[in-house]
């Protein structure tokens, strides 16, 4: 079975993480990006995708703009919701790089949970287990620890990093 990038992201959001609860949220844009990267690289899910990811070195390690595009598509379909903290001072916030955001929360909507439950029935158990494995191992790590892990294992993706790791 081949998955689209949006389907893989939806499955990642649906998969249980460290708490074992289905639909555990993911905090932060950068964390979401790194988890998808690890799915492609460490769980070898790249070959199950309808189109390959195209990760490149960027400010906080591996980055593929299509991951954000996929999240936007899922939001438009009402499958994913993104909650960002309110911006108190717009002038100060302009200096804050959104990619390093750790407060934005991504989660499936009730509609999303229902849709992904149907998708899970069609996905081979091994693929869903690998997605859950990455979320369980890395999803609850503080962002700095996750970045450190990715940079150590994949140094070629850290060459443009602005993170002080």
N, C-alpha and C positions, 0 to 999 in steps of 0.2 A: 504494500500500500504506500502510495506517495502522499505526503502532506505538503500543504502550502505553508509559507512562513506564518501567515495569520493563524492557521490551524495549530502550528507548533506553539505559538505564543499562547493561544487559548488553552491548549493542553497544559502548558507550564503553569498558567494561572489556576487551572483546575486541580492539578496534582497536589497531593498532600505534601507538606514540607515537614519541618522538624516536629511540629505539634501533632502530625498525623491527621489533621483536619482537611477535608476536601475544600478546595477554593481558597486556600491561604493566600492572602495578599502579598504583593511584592512591593517593597518600599524603595523608591528611587529609580530614576531613569537610567543611571549608570549601572546600577545593580541588575536591572532587567536586561540591559545590553550584554553585560558580562555573563549572565546565566544562559542567554541564547548562544553566545559564543562558545561557552563550555559544552553545551548540548551538541553543537556542531563538531567541536574538536575532541572532546573526551568521551562522549557517548556515541560518537561516529554516526550521528543522525543526519549528517550532511547528505549522505546517499539516499535518505528516505524523503528528501525534499523535492518538490516539483521543479524548483529553481534553486541553484546553490546560493548560499550566503556569500557576500563579498566583503569580508572584514578587512579593514585597513588600519594601520597605526593612526592614532588621533590623540587629542588632548588627554584623554584618560584611558588609553589603551585601545584595544580592538573596537572598531566602530563600523557599522553598516547602516546607512541612512534608511534603508528599506525596512529595518526593524521598527523604526519610529513610524514610517508610512503604514506598516501593517497594524500597529497599535491604533493609529488614527482611523483606519478603515474599520477596525473592530469597534471603536467608540461610535462611529457613525452608524453602525449596524445595531447599536444598543447592546452589544455583547460584553464590552469592557467599559468600566468607568475609571476615570483618572481624577483623583482629588489632590489638589495642590494647596499648600497653606496660603492664607491670604497674604498679599504683599502689603506691608505696612507703609513703606516709604519707597515709591517708585524711583526716585533719584538714586538712592543707595542700591536698590535692587538691580539697576542696569549694570552694575559692576560685578554682579554675581553670575558666574557661569552656570546656566541651567543644566548642563550636562553633569555637573557634580552634585546635583540635587539629591538629597537623601530623604526628603520629607514627602515627596509626591507618592501617593499610594495608588497602585494599580490592582484592581480586583474585577472579577466577573460580576455582572449584574445577575439578578434572578433569571432573566431571559438567557443570559450567557451560560449560566450553570445548566439550564435545561438543554440548550443546544449542544454544549460540550458533552453532557451525559450521553447523548445520542452518538456523538463522534467517538467517544471512548469505546462504545460497543463494537465499532468497526476497526479500531486501531489494535494491531497485534499487542498482546500483553507485554512482550519484551520491550517494545518501544515505549509504552506508557511507564513501565518500571524504570527505564533509563531516565526518562524525564523527571519522574518523582525522585530518583536517586540524586540528580544534580540539585534539585530544589531542596532536598533534605540536607545534603552535605554543605551546600554553599549559600542557600537562600537566607539563612539567619545570621550569617557572618556580618560583622560590621563592614562597611564599604572599604575602609582602608585595608582590612585584612583580606578581603576578596581581591582588591587590586594588587596587593602584594603577591598573592597566590598566582594570579594571572601573569603578572610581570615576571615572576620567577620561572614559571613554566613556559612562557611564550615571550621571551625577551624581544623578539623582533617586532612585536606589537606595542612595545613600551618606548620605542625610540623617540616619539614625539610627545611623550607624556609630560603634563604640567603638574602632576600630582607629586607631592613630596613624600615618597614612600621609601 
